[in-house]
Amino acid sequence: MNNTNRFDIFIIIFIAIVLLGLVVSFLVFGGSSPSSSPIDAVDLMARGLAFEDAPLLGEKEAPATIVEFGDFQCIACVQFFALIEPQLRERFVDTGKANIVFKPIAFIDRGSSLRESHLAGEAALCAQDQGAFWEMHDAIYQAESDEVTQNKTQENSGNLTRDFFSSVANKSGIDTQQFLSCLDEGEKSDLLDEYMGDANRALDGRVATPSVFVIKDGAAYKIQNPFDIREYENIIGS
């Protein structure tokens, strides 16, 4: 093979590599296609993603819904609350493009007599009865975030107590006696278990938190990296 032929082959290979790179770049970065495949014509109830009575933030008729499964003691959930959720609220909820549904689940307190994950989830759901779910949600995650900032042990540390929840309820302006009655009687324990079942179905038994889905146009998308705001933009719109 002469030098000219070698050079021609080299040029062809080089052009092929460049074209392949452009195709890959387009697939990864181009267009507005979602980064995760949709579950077409999804049965939301069967997949654990139904949210009719679940805590909702934003306009109920928003064109998209962000569904999060979270344990209030989950360290990654605390980071999600601090870093990503403010962006989701500002970019999508405040603009009417989406609403947020939060389904509390509890598993981090397994083996702990303090039952903090369960109590936190139940406290938030008891607060929901009086329209204060998100106040309780934010206060719990802020308390957990404060522990991280102070380099304290966060999980099963004993900071999520009845007195703490009572104080948050009082500051939220709801009927504290009614709230505590709901909490003390375990009125939301069955609902918390129901949400855990939803998480198991949605995640095929491999529950991890935070796990986030976006529902839009009759399809559900599993967010592969909940901390990548571009994934939400690709599905909902920037």
Stockholm file with secondary structure:
# STOCKHOLM 1.0

chainA/1-238         MNNTNRFDIFIIIFIAIVLLGLVVSFLVFGGSSPSSSPIDAVDLMARGLAFEDAPLLGEKEAPATIVEFGDFQCIACVQFFALIEPQLRERFVDTGKANIVFKPIAFIDRGSSLRESHLAGEAALCAQDQGAFWEMHDAIYQAESDEVTQNKTQENSGNLTRDFFSSVANKSGIDTQQFLSCLDEGEKSDLLDEYMGDANRALDGRVATPSVFVIKDGAAYKIQNPFDIREYENIIGS
#=GR chainA/1-238 SS CCHHHHHHHHHHHHHHHHHHHHHHHHHHHSSSCCSSCEETTCCTTTTTCCCTTSCEESCTTCSEEEEEEECTTCHHHHHHHHHTHHHHIIIIITTTSEEEEEEECCCTTTTCTTCHHHHHHHHHHHHHTTTCHHHHHHHHHHHHHHHHHTTCCCTTCSCSCHHHHHHHHHHTTSCHHHHHHHHHTTTTHHHHHHHHHHHHHHTTTCCCSSEEEEEETTEEEECSCTTCHHHHHHHHCC
#=GC SS_cons         CCHHHHHHHHHHHHHHHHHHHHHHHHHHHSSSCCSSCEETTCCTTTTTCCCTTSCEESCTTCSEEEEEEECTTCHHHHHHHHHTHHHHIIIIITTTSEEEEEEECCCTTTTCTTCHHHHHHHHHHHHHTTTCHHHHHHHHHHHHHHHHHTTCCCTTCSCSCHHHHHHHHHHTTSCHHHHHHHHHTTTTHHHHHHHHHHHHHHTTTCCCSSEEEEEETTEEEECSCTTCHHHHHHHHCC
//
